[in-house]
Amino acid sequence: MPTFAGVDHLSLTVTDLDASRRFYTQVLDFIVVIDADEGCVCIHNPTGFVLGLMQHPGGTGAPFTELNTGLDHIGLTAASRDELVAWEQRFRAAGVVFTPIRDMDLGYHLNFRDPDGIALEFYAPNEAMAAALHRVRTGGVSTDEILAMAEQLLGNAQTPQ
């Protein structure tokens, strides 16, 4: 069966390209590598994550809502809960809208919004989840092993049958 090697890039439609470019470069440290009239391509060093920002002519300009079919949010990785605290401080200083860190069963979440209101999240897994993700990402784990890890982490009630 064919497979894919991972996510190559993400591209977002924005209403104000200049404001979005400033947000992603100044707040999240992306670097613009291609800049065109209707969009730009950014890369995050050292993760290599590639992000496109597009301002389409004739776009509706309607604000983002995760209640519409399509994108719900973008989850970005953070190393630890302490790193999330540092992000909260950075967001406060930059005037970024965010919700306080939430401690959840599998890790910690810090939710925030870009200039168009697009929902973003930093997620830092707890130790057990980090170990499970590392095991899956290094390969050689069967579907049954993945389901067993999920059952162990979440309990029977929340794992698929």
MODELLER restraints for C-alpha pairs under 7 A, 6 or more apart:
rsr = mdl.restraints
at = mdl.atoms
rsr.add(forms.Gaussian(group=physical.xy_distance, feature=features.Distance(at['CA:9:A'], at['CA:49:A']), mean=6.66, stdev=0.5))
rsr.add(forms.Gaussian(group=physical.xy_distance, feature=features.Distance(at['CA:9:A'], at['CA:50:A']), mean=4.79, stdev=0.5))
rsr.add(forms.Gaussian(group=physical.xy_distance, feature=features.Distance(at['CA:9:A'], at['CA:51:A']), mean=5.70, stdev=0.5))
rsr.add(forms.Gaussian(group=physical.xy_distance, feature=features.Distance(at['CA:10:A'], at['CA:50:A']), mean=6.56, stdev=0.5))
rsr.add(forms.Gaussian(group=physical.xy_distance, feature=features.Distance(at['CA:10:A'], at['CA:51:A']), mean=5.02, stdev=0.5))
rsr.add(forms.Gaussian(group=physical.xy_distance, feature=features.Distance(at['CA:10:A'], at['CA:52:A']), mean=6.09, stdev=0.5))
rsr.add(forms.Gaussian(group=physical.xy_distance, feature=features.Distance(at['CA:11:A'], at['CA:51:A']), mean=5.53, stdev=0.5))
rsr.add(forms.Gaussian(group=physical.xy_distance, feature=features.Distance(at['CA:11:A'], at['CA:52:A']), mean=4.05, stdev=0.5))
rsr.add(forms.Gaussian(group=physical.xy_distance, feature=features.Distance(at['CA:11:A'], at['CA:53:A']), mean=5.68, stdev=0.5))
rsr.add(forms.Gaussian(group=physical.xy_distance, feature=features.Distance(at['CA:12:A'], at['CA:52:A']), mean=6.04, stdev=0.5))
rsr.add(forms.Gaussian(group=physical.xy_distance, feature=features.Distance(at['CA:12:A'], at['CA:53:A']), mean=5.05, stdev=0.5))
rsr.add(forms.Gaussian(group=physical.xy_distance, feature=features.Distance(at['CA:12:A'], at['CA:54:A']), mean=6.07, stdev=0.5))
rsr.add(forms.Gaussian(group=physical.xy_distance, feature=features.Distance(at['CA:13:A'], at['CA:53:A']), mean=6.03, stdev=0.5))
rsr.add(forms.Gaussian(group=physical.xy_distance, feature=features.Distance(at['CA:13:A'], at['CA:54:A']), mean=4.78, stdev=0.5))
rsr.add(forms.Gaussian(group=physical.xy_distance, feature=features.Distance(at['CA:13:A'], at['CA:55:A']), mean=5.77, stdev=0.5))
rsr.add(forms.Gaussian(group=physical.xy_distance, feature=features.Distance(at['CA:14:A'], at['CA:53:A']), mean=6.49, stdev=0.5))
rsr.add(forms.Gaussian(group=physical.xy_distance, feature=features.Distance(at['CA:14:A'], at['CA:54:A']), mean=5.84, stdev=0.5))
rsr.add(forms.Gaussian(group=physical.xy_distance, feature=features.Distance(at['CA:14:A'], at['CA:55:A']), mean=5.21, stdev=0.5))
rsr.add(forms.Gaussian(group=physical.xy_distance, feature=features.Distance(at['CA:14:A'], at['CA:116:A']), mean=6.40, stdev=0.5))
rsr.add(forms.Gaussian(group=physical.xy_distance, feature=features.Distance(at['CA:15:A'], at['CA:55:A']), mean=5.85, stdev=0.5))
rsr.add(forms.Gaussian(group=physical.xy_distance, feature=features.Distance(at['CA:15:A'], at['CA:61:A']), mean=5.58, stdev=0.5))
rsr.add(forms.Gaussian(group=physical.xy_distance, feature=features.Distance(at['CA:15:A'], at['CA:116:A']), mean=6.71, stdev=0.5))
rsr.add(forms.Gaussian(group=physical.xy_distance, feature=features.Distance(at['CA:16:A'], at['CA:55:A']), mean=6.79, stdev=0.5))
rsr.add(forms.Gaussian(group=physical.xy_distance, feature=features.Distance(at['CA:17:A'], at['CA:39:A']), mean=6.79, stdev=0.5))
rsr.add(forms.Gaussian(group=physical.xy_distance, feature=features.Distance(at['CA:17:A'], at['CA:53:A']), mean=7.00, stdev=0.5))
rsr.add(forms.Gaussian(group=physical.xy_distance, feature=features.Distance(at['CA:17:A'], at['CA:54:A']), mean=6.97, stdev=0.5))
rsr.add(forms.Gaussian(group=physical.xy_distance, feature=features.Distance(at['CA:17:A'], at['CA:55:A']), mean=5.90, stdev=0.5))
rsr.add(forms.Gaussian(group=physical.xy_distance, feature=features.Distance(at['CA:19:A'], at['CA:115:A']), mean=6.73, stdev=0.5))
rsr.add(forms.Gaussian(group=physical.xy_distance, feature=features.Distance(at['CA:20:A'], at['CA:115:A']), mean=6.14, stdev=0.5))
rsr.add(forms.Gaussian(group=physical.xy_distance, feature=features.Distance(at['CA:23:A'], at['CA:114:A']), mean=6.97, stdev=0.5))
rsr.add(forms.Gaussian(group=physical.xy_distance, feature=features.Distance(at['CA:24:A'], at['CA:30:A']), mean=5.67, stdev=0.5))
rsr.add(forms.Gaussian(group=physical.xy_distance, feature=features.Distance(at['CA:25:A'], at['CA:31:A']), mean=5.92, stdev=0.5))
rsr.add(forms.Gaussian(group=physical.xy_distance, feature=features.Distance(at['CA:29:A'], at['CA:44:A']), mean=6.62, stdev=0.5))
rsr.add(forms.Gaussian(group=physical.xy_distance, feature=features.Distance(at['CA:30:A'], at['CA:42:A']), mean=5.82, stdev=0.5))
rsr.add(forms.Gaussian(group=physical.xy_distance, feature=features.Distance(at['CA:30:A'], at['CA:43:A']), mean=5.40, stdev=0.5))
rsr.add(forms.Gaussian(group=physical.xy_distance, feature=features.Distance(at['CA:30:A'], at['CA:44:A']), mean=4.50, stdev=0.5))
rsr.add(forms.Gaussian(group=physical.xy_distance, feature=features.Distance(at['CA:31:A'], at['CA:42:A']), mean=5.21, stdev=0.5))
rsr.add(forms.Gaussian(group=physical.xy_distance, feature=features.Distance(at['CA:31:A'], at['CA:43:A']), mean=5.32, stdev=0.5))
rsr.add(forms.Gaussian(group=physical.xy_distance, feature=features.Distance(at['CA:31:A'], at['CA:44:A']), mean=6.20, stdev=0.5))
rsr.add(forms.Gaussian(group=physical.xy_distance, feature=features.Distance(at['CA:32:A'], at['CA:40:A']), mean=6.74, stdev=0.5))
rsr.add(forms.Gaussian(group=physical.xy_distance, feature=features.Distance(at['CA:32:A'], at['CA:41:A']), mean=5.87, stdev=0.5))
rsr.add(forms.Gaussian(group=physical.xy_distance, feature=features.Distance(at['CA:32:A'], at['CA:42:A']), mean=4.25, stdev=0.5))
rsr.add(forms.Gaussian(group=physical.xy_distance, feature=features.Distance(at['CA:32:A'], at['CA:43:A']), mean=6.55, stdev=0.5))
rsr.add(forms.Gaussian(group=physical.xy_distance, feature=features.Distance(at['CA:33:A'], at['CA:41:A']), mean=5.79, stdev=0.5))
rsr.add(forms.Gaussian(group=physical.xy_distance, feature=features.Distance(at['CA:33:A'], at['CA:42:A']), mean=5.50, stdev=0.5))
rsr.add(forms.Gaussian(group=physical.xy_distance, feature=features.Distance(at['CA:33:A'], at['CA:43:A']), mean=6.87, stdev=0.5))
rsr.add(forms.Gaussian(group=physical.xy_distance, feature=features.Distance(at['CA:34:A'], at['CA:40:A']), mean=5.34, stdev=0.5))
rsr.add(forms.Gaussian(group=physical.xy_distance, feature=features.Distance(at['CA:34:A'], at['CA:41:A']), mean=4.99, stdev=0.5))
rsr.add(forms.Gaussian(group=physical.xy_distance, feature=features.Distance(at['CA:35:A'], at['CA:41:A']), mean=6.60, stdev=0.5))
rsr.add(forms.Gaussian(group=physical.xy_distance, feature=features.Distance(at['CA:38:A'], at['CA:54:A']), mean=5.83, stdev=0.5))
rsr.add(forms.Gaussian(group=physical.xy_distance, feature=features.Distance(at['CA:38:A'], at['CA:55:A']), mean=5.20, stdev=0.5))
rsr.add(forms.Gaussian(group=physical.xy_distance, feature=features.Distance(at['CA:38:A'], at['CA:56:A']), mean=6.34, stdev=0.5))
rsr.add(forms.Gaussian(group=physical.xy_distance, feature=features.Distance(at['CA:39:A'], at['CA:53:A']), mean=5.29, stdev=0.5))
rsr.add(forms.Gaussian(group=physical.xy_distance, feature=features.Distance(at['CA:39:A'], at['CA:54:A']), mean=4.17, stdev=0.5))
rsr.add(forms.Gaussian(group=physical.xy_distance, feature=features.Distance(at['CA:39:A'], at['CA:55:A']), mean=5.83, stdev=0.5))
rsr.add(forms.Gaussian(group=physical.xy_distance, feature=features.Distance(at['CA:40:A'], at['CA:52:A']), mean=5.78, stdev=0.5))
rsr.add(forms.Gaussian(group=physical.xy_distance, feature=features.Distance(at['CA:40:A'], at['CA:53:A']), mean=5.35, stdev=0.5))
rsr.add(forms.Gaussian(group=physical.xy_distance, feature=features.Distance(at['CA:40:A'], at['CA:54:A']), mean=6.65, stdev=0.5))
rsr.add(forms.Gaussian(group=physical.xy_distance, feature=features.Distance(at['CA:41:A'], at['CA:51:A']), mean=5.82, stdev=0.5))
rsr.add(forms.Gaussian(group=physical.xy_distance, feature=features.Distance(at['CA:41:A'], at['CA:52:A']), mean=4.44, stdev=0.5))
rsr.add(forms.Gaussian(group=physical.xy_distance, feature=features.Distance(at['CA:41:A'], at['CA:53:A']), mean=6.42, stdev=0.5))
rsr.add(forms.Gaussian(group=physical.xy_distance, feature=features.Distance(at['CA:42:A'], at['CA:50:A']), mean=5.72, stdev=0.5))
rsr.add(forms.Gaussian(group=physical.xy_distance, feature=features.Distance(at['CA:42:A'], at['CA:51:A']), mean=5.11, stdev=0.5))
rsr.add(forms.Gaussian(group=physical.xy_distance, feature=features.Distance(at['CA:42:A'], at['CA:52:A']), mean=6.12, stdev=0.5))
rsr.add(forms.Gaussian(group=physical.xy_distance, feature=features.Distance(at['CA:43:A'], at['CA:49:A']), mean=5.63, stdev=0.5))
rsr.add(forms.Gaussian(group=physical.xy_distance, feature=features.Distance(at['CA:43:A'], at['CA:50:A']), mean=4.49, stdev=0.5))
rsr.add(forms.Gaussian(group=physical.xy_distance, feature=features.Distance(at['CA:43:A'], at['CA:51:A']), mean=6.19, stdev=0.5))
rsr.add(forms.Gaussian(group=physical.xy_distance, feature=features.Distance(at['CA:44:A'], at['CA:50:A']), mean=6.56, stdev=0.5))
rsr.add(forms.Gaussian(group=physical.xy_distance, feature=features.Distance(at['CA:63:A'], at['CA:116:A']), mean=6.27, stdev=0.5))
rsr.add(forms.Gaussian(group=physical.xy_distance, feature=features.Distance(at['CA:63:A'], at['CA:117:A']), mean=6.80, stdev=0.5))
rsr.add(forms.Gaussian(group=physical.xy_distance, feature=features.Distance(at['CA:64:A'], at['CA:116:A']), mean=6.28, stdev=0.5))
rsr.add(forms.Gaussian(group=physical.xy_distance, feature=features.Distance(at['CA:64:A'], at['CA:117:A']), mean=5.63, stdev=0.5))
rsr.add(forms.Gaussian(group=physical.xy_distance, feature=features.Distance(at['CA:64:A'], at['CA:118:A']), mean=5.63, stdev=0.5))
rsr.add(forms.Gaussian(group=physical.xy_distance, feature=features.Distance(at['CA:66:A'], at['CA:72:A']), mean=4.51, stdev=0.5))
rsr.add(forms.Gaussian(group=physical.xy_distance, feature=features.Distance(at['CA:72:A'], at['CA:119:A']), mean=6.98, stdev=0.5))
rsr.add(forms.Gaussian(group=physical.xy_distance, feature=features.Distance(at['CA:73:A'], at['CA:118:A']), mean=6.96, stdev=0.5))
rsr.add(forms.Gaussian(group=physical.xy_distance, feature=features.Distance(at['CA:73:A'], at['CA:119:A']), mean=4.69, stdev=0.5))
rsr.add(forms.Gaussian(group=physical.xy_distance, feature=features.Distance(at['CA:73:A'], at['CA:120:A']), mean=5.33, stdev=0.5))
rsr.add(forms.Gaussian(group=physical.xy_distance, feature=features.Distance(at['CA:74:A'], at['CA:119:A']), mean=6.55, stdev=0.5))
rsr.add(forms.Gaussian(group=physical.xy_distance, feature=features.Distance(at['CA:74:A'], at['CA:120:A']), mean=4.83, stdev=0.5))
rsr.add(forms.Gaussian(group=physical.xy_distance, feature=features.Distance(at['CA:74:A'], at['CA:121:A']), mean=6.14, stdev=0.5))
rsr.add(forms.Gaussian(group=physical.xy_distance, feature=features.Distance(at['CA:75:A'], at['CA:120:A']), mean=6.05, stdev=0.5))
rsr.add(forms.Gaussian(group=physical.xy_distance, feature=features.Distance(at['CA:75:A'], at['CA:121:A']), mean=4.78, stdev=0.5))
rsr.add(forms.Gaussian(group=physical.xy_distance, feature=features.Distance(at['CA:75:A'], at['CA:122:A']), mean=5.90, stdev=0.5))
rsr.add(forms.Gaussian(group=physical.xy_distance, feature=features.Distance(at['CA:75:A'], at['CA:123:A']), mean=6.62, stdev=0.5))
rsr.add(forms.Gaussian(group=physical.xy_distance, feature=features.Distance(at['CA:76:A'], at['CA:121:A']), mean=5.87, stdev=0.5))
rsr.add(forms.Gaussian(group=physical.xy_distance, feature=features.Distance(at['CA:76:A'], at['CA:122:A']), mean=4.74, stdev=0.5))
rsr.add(forms.Gaussian(group=physical.xy_distance, feature=features.Distance(at['CA:76:A'], at['CA:123:A']), mean=6.13, stdev=0.5))
rsr.add(forms.Gaussian(group=physical.xy_distance, feature=features.Distance(at['CA:77:A'], at['CA:122:A']), mean=5.53, stdev=0.5))
rsr.add(forms.Gaussian(group=physical.xy_distance, feature=features.Distance(at['CA:77:A'], at['CA:123:A']), mean=5.14, stdev=0.5))
rsr.add(forms.Gaussian(group=physical.xy_distance, feature=features.Distance(at['CA:77:A'], at['CA:124:A']), mean=6.08, stdev=0.5))
rsr.add(forms.Gaussian(group=physical.xy_distance, feature=features.Distance(at['CA:78:A'], at['CA:84:A']), mean=6.85, stdev=0.5))
rsr.add(forms.Gaussian(group=physical.xy_distance, feature=features.Distance(at['CA:78:A'], at['CA:122:A']), mean=5.78, stdev=0.5))
rsr.add(forms.Gaussian(group=physical.xy_distance, feature=features.Distance(at['CA:78:A'], at['CA:123:A']), mean=5.53, stdev=0.5))
rsr.add(forms.Gaussian(group=physical.xy_distance, feature=features.Distance(at['CA:78:A'], at['CA:124:A']), mean=4.77, stdev=0.5))
rsr.add(forms.Gaussian(group=physical.xy_distance, feature=features.Distance(at['CA:79:A'], at['CA:124:A']), mean=5.62, stdev=0.5))
rsr.add(forms.Gaussian(group=physical.xy_distance, feature=features.Distance(at['CA:80:A'], at['CA:124:A']), mean=5.10, stdev=0.5))
rsr.add(forms.Gaussian(group=physical.xy_distance, feature=features.Distance(at['CA:81:A'], at['CA:108:A']), mean=6.27, stdev=0.5))
rsr.add(forms.Gaussian(group=physical.xy_distance, feature=features.Distance(at['CA:81:A'], at['CA:124:A']), mean=6.14, stdev=0.5))
rsr.add(forms.Gaussian(group=physical.xy_distance, feature=features.Distance(at['CA:84:A'], at['CA:110:A']), mean=6.61, stdev=0.5))
rsr.add(forms.Gaussian(group=physical.xy_distance, feature=features.Distance(at['CA:97:A'], at['CA:112:A']), mean=5.66, stdev=0.5))
rsr.add(forms.Gaussian(group=physical.xy_distance, feature=features.Distance(at['CA:97:A'], at['CA:113:A']), mean=5.87, stdev=0.5))
rsr.add(forms.Gaussian(group=physical.xy_distance, feature=features.Distance(at['CA:98:A'], at['CA:111:A']), mean=5.56, stdev=0.5))
rsr.add(forms.Gaussian(group=physical.xy_distance, feature=features.Distance(at['CA:98:A'], at['CA:112:A']), mean=4.00, stdev=0.5))
rsr.add(forms.Gaussian(group=physical.xy_distance, feature=features.Distance(at['CA:98:A'], at['CA:113:A']), mean=6.58, stdev=0.5))
rsr.add(forms.Gaussian(group=physical.xy_distance, feature=features.Distance(at['CA:99:A'], at['CA:110:A']), mean=6.48, stdev=0.5))
rsr.add(forms.Gaussian(group=physical.xy_distance, feature=features.Distance(at['CA:99:A'], at['CA:111:A']), mean=5.52, stdev=0.5))
rsr.add(forms.Gaussian(group=physical.xy_distance, feature=features.Distance(at['CA:99:A'], at['CA:112:A']), mean=6.41, stdev=0.5))
rsr.add(forms.Gaussian(group=physical.xy_distance, feature=features.Distance(at['CA:100:A'], at['CA:110:A']), mean=6.29, stdev=0.5))
rsr.add(forms.Gaussian(group=physical.xy_distance, feature=features.Distance(at['CA:101:A'], at['CA:108:A']), mean=6.62, stdev=0.5))
rsr.add(forms.Gaussian(group=physical.xy_distance, feature=features.Distance(at['CA:101:A'], at['CA:109:A']), mean=5.48, stdev=0.5))
rsr.add(forms.Gaussian(group=physical.xy_distance, feature=features.Distance(at['CA:101:A'], at['CA:110:A']), mean=4.64, stdev=0.5))
rsr.add(forms.Gaussian(group=physical.xy_distance, feature=features.Distance(at['CA:102:A'], at['CA:108:A']), mean=5.60, stdev=0.5))
rsr.add(forms.Gaussian(group=physical.xy_distance, feature=features.Distance(at['CA:102:A'], at['CA:109:A']), mean=5.11, stdev=0.5))
rsr.add(forms.Gaussian(group=physical.xy_distance, feature=features.Distance(at['CA:102:A'], at['CA:110:A']), mean=6.51, stdev=0.5))
rsr.add(forms.Gaussian(group=physical.xy_distance, feature=features.Distance(at['CA:103:A'], at['CA:109:A']), mean=6.67, stdev=0.5))
rsr.add(forms.Gaussian(group=physical.xy_distance, feature=features.Distance(at['CA:106:A'], at['CA:125:A']), mean=5.90, stdev=0.5))
rsr.add(forms.Gaussian(group=physical.xy_distance, feature=features.Distance(at['CA:106:A'], at['CA:126:A']), mean=5.66, stdev=0.5))
rsr.add(forms.Gaussian(group=physical.xy_distance, feature=features.Distance(at['CA:106:A'], at['CA:129:A']), mean=5.78, stdev=0.5))
rsr.add(forms.Gaussian(group=physical.xy_distance, feature=features.Distance(at['CA:107:A'], at['CA:123:A']), mean=7.00, stdev=0.5))
rsr.add(forms.Gaussian(group=physical.xy_distance, feature=features.Distance(at['CA:107:A'], at['CA:124:A']), mean=5.57, stdev=0.5))
rsr.add(forms.Gaussian(group=physical.xy_distance, feature=features.Distance(at['CA:107:A'], at['CA:125:A']), mean=4.02, stdev=0.5))
rsr.add(forms.Gaussian(group=physical.xy_distance, feature=features.Distance(at['CA:107:A'], at['CA:126:A']), mean=4.38, stdev=0.5))
rsr.add(forms.Gaussian(group=physical.xy_distance, feature=features.Distance(at['CA:108:A'], at['CA:123:A']), mean=5.65, stdev=0.5))
rsr.add(forms.Gaussian(group=physical.xy_distance, feature=features.Distance(at['CA:108:A'], at['CA:124:A']), mean=5.16, stdev=0.5))
rsr.add(forms.Gaussian(group=physical.xy_distance, feature=features.Distance(at['CA:108:A'], at['CA:125:A']), mean=6.26, stdev=0.5))
rsr.add(forms.Gaussian(group=physical.xy_distance, feature=features.Distance(at['CA:109:A'], at['CA:121:A']), mean=6.59, stdev=0.5))
rsr.add(forms.Gaussian(group=physical.xy_distance, feature=features.Distance(at['CA:109:A'], at['CA:122:A']), mean=5.78, stdev=0.5))
rsr.add(forms.Gaussian(group=physical.xy_distance, feature=features.Distance(at['CA:109:A'], at['CA:123:A']), mean=4.70, stdev=0.5))
rsr.add(forms.Gaussian(group=physical.xy_distance, feature=features.Distance(at['CA:109:A'], at['CA:124:A']), mean=6.64, stdev=0.5))
rsr.add(forms.Gaussian(group=physical.xy_distance, feature=features.Distance(at['CA:110:A'], at['CA:121:A']), mean=5.50, stdev=0.5))
rsr.add(forms.Gaussian(group=physical.xy_distance, feature=features.Distance(at['CA:110:A'], at['CA:122:A']), mean=5.12, stdev=0.5))
rsr.add(forms.Gaussian(group=physical.xy_distance, feature=features.Distance(at['CA:110:A'], at['CA:123:A']), mean=6.55, stdev=0.5))
rsr.add(forms.Gaussian(group=physical.xy_distance, feature=features.Distance(at['CA:111:A'], at['CA:120:A']), mean=5.82, stdev=0.5))
rsr.add(forms.Gaussian(group=physical.xy_distance, feature=features.Distance(at['CA:111:A'], at['CA:121:A']), mean=4.31, stdev=0.5))
rsr.add(forms.Gaussian(group=physical.xy_distance, feature=features.Distance(at['CA:111:A'], at['CA:122:A']), mean=6.45, stdev=0.5))
rsr.add(forms.Gaussian(group=physical.xy_distance, feature=features.Distance(at['CA:112:A'], at['CA:119:A']), mean=6.10, stdev=0.5))
rsr.add(forms.Gaussian(group=physical.xy_distance, feature=features.Distance(at['CA:112:A'], at['CA:120:A']), mean=5.25, stdev=0.5))
rsr.add(forms.Gaussian(group=physical.xy_distance, feature=features.Distance(at['CA:112:A'], at['CA:121:A']), mean=6.02, stdev=0.5))
rsr.add(forms.Gaussian(group=physical.xy_distance, feature=features.Distance(at['CA:113:A'], at['CA:119:A']), mean=4.83, stdev=0.5))
rsr.add(forms.Gaussian(group=physical.xy_distance, feature=features.Distance(at['CA:113:A'], at['CA:120:A']), mean=5.61, stdev=0.5))
rsr.add(forms.Gaussian(group=physical.xy_distance, feature=features.Distance(at['CA:132:A'], at['CA:149:A']), mean=6.83, stdev=0.5))
rsr.add(forms.Gaussian(group=physical.xy_distance, feature=features.Distance(at['CA:150:A'], at['CA:159:A']), mean=6.45, stdev=0.5))
rsr.add(forms.Gaussian(group=physical.xy_distance, feature=features.Distance(at['CA:151:A'], at['CA:159:A']), mean=5.76, stdev=0.5))
